Amino acid sequence: MTEPRPGNRPTLEAVAEHAGVSRATASRVVNGGDGVRPHLVDRVRTAIRELGYVPNPAARTLVTRRTGAVAVIIAEPEVRIFSDPFFSRQVRGIAKELTAHDTQLVLLLVEDRGDYDRIERYLAGGHVDGALAFSLHTDDPLPAITRRIGMPTVYGGRPGWTTGTGEGTDEGVVYVDADNRGGAREAVRYLLAQGRRRIAHIAGPLDQTSAADRLSGYRDALAAAGPELFAEGDFTPAGGARAMAELLDRDAGIDAVFAGNDLMATGALRVLRESGRTVPGDVALVGFDDAEPVAESADPPLTTVRQDIEGMGRLMARLLMRSLNGGGPDGGRHGRTTPDPVITATALVRRASA
């Protein structure tokens, strides 16, 4: 076997000779290919460590046609992304999974509609292997962009956008979402079980499916609720405060509120206190997300619907990597490149606000 020569950068050929395998076998191991017997994989990896071999990124890209990078696209302005813990937790989950696959994360933000031209140029330029996108709105052009350039994409959130072709929403897209409707239904039923009868709902922006599904869950459990018990917010504390003030102006007898996320619940809590109402004595309050540290640091701590935000991020990244590697949803290589959509569970976390 060949020993490394000081001052020379080890080559793939040297790795192959050191391991006693063919260059093709060494290349498959280095580039993450299949079909190499485990004991040969171990020998090649040992040779890589002993020789200090570092793959040439440009050469590796030519061989694998992969960049080793994935774009994470959040369709929200910067001020929302860095003030809402939902986004940091989801990106944390994505980053952990991509790191496990030796893949880099490239964060792309959408400040306004003009940014989509920049994003399309970047994606079409071959800088990334695939995309993870979340917080899309009904009229978001991103799905059409990724479809047009053939970019493998996994979405966070149930699809609700239009195709722009008059054919309704896209079918067969891969996405990960919580059971927003079921979680909302459970929250309202819990309030009813506590003896609450005038239960209001503060919804998120209804051009997003998560907000629309939570409103549907509220109506499932409380079909008789009139329009005076509903107000639309924007998933921010300020939006929750505005909606809560609007609801109290309409109906001073409200005895419970289901807010579409924890941030809006904190805004509602502030307005309820300013109006002289106690929580949960006069008005019970339930949020959605169980987003650290929002829910636990509220006073009183929020009763909320928990969704595994970080876990959803990891699952998005895992599904994309399986798709890029030609596998199906179970990790098998059976020709499928699009796993089935996945819905994750939710659970009510009971705390002092309800």
C-alpha positions, 0 to 999 in steps of 0.5 A: 500500500502507498504511504502519503508523501509529505507536502502532497495533497492526497488524491482519490487514486491514492485513497483507492490504492491505500484501501486496496480497492478500485478508484470507482469503489473509492469514488462511490464511498466518497460521494455517498453512492450505494452498492459498496460492501460495508467492509470495503466502505470501512477500508476506504474511510480508514484510508481517508482518515489516515491519508488526510484526504479532502474531496475537491468540491468542484470535482465532486460536483461534476461527478455527483451533479450535486452542490451539497447545499439546500435553500431554505425559503421563508416567505415572510419579511425579516422583522417577522422571522426574527421576532417569531420563535416559530421560525427559529425552531423550524430552521433549527430542526432543518439545520440539524437534519441537513448537518447529519447529511453533510449538507449546507443550509442557505437561507433566503428571505422574502422582504417583498414581491420583488425578491422572488425574481432574485430567488428564481435566478439563484435557484435556477443558477444551480447553487443548490440541490433543492429547496425547503419553503414555508409560511407561504400565502395563497398568491405566493409565486414560489411554487410556480417558480420551483415547478418551472425550473424543476427544483425538488422542493418540500413545503412546510404547511398544507398547500393552499396556493393557486397554480396560476393556470386556473386549475386550482391548487397543486397536487402531489406536492410534498409537504409537512404540516401539523393537524391544525384543524384537529388541534383547534377543535381540541382547544375549543372543546377543552374550553367548552368542558370548562363551562365556557360558552362565549368563546371567541377566536382570533385567527391568523391571516386567512391567506395561509392554510394554517390559519384557515384550518384552525378557524375551521377547527374552531367552527367544527367545535362551535358551529353556532358561533356568530361573526361577532366572536371572530376577528382576524389577526396577523400572528403577531402580538400587536395583531392579537391585541388589536383583534382582542380589543375589537372582540371586546367592543362587540361582545363584552360577555366573552368568557374565553378566547382561542388565539391562532398562535401564542404570540397573538395570545400574549397580545390578547392577554395584555388587552384583557388585563388592561380592560380589568378582566382576569385570566383565567378567572373572567376570560380563559385563554388558549394559544397555539404552538407551545413556542418557547419561550412565549407560552411558558413566560406569559403570566399566567403561562399559556394553555396552548396546542403544542406542535413539534415545530423543530420536528417538522423542520427535521422531517421536511429536510429528511423528506427532501434528502430522500427525494434527492437520493432517489428514495421513497418515504420509507428510505427505500430506493424504489423509484419514487421521488415524491414521498406522500404528504405528512401531517404531524400530531398536535396535543393540548398543553394545559397551563394556568390561562385556561 
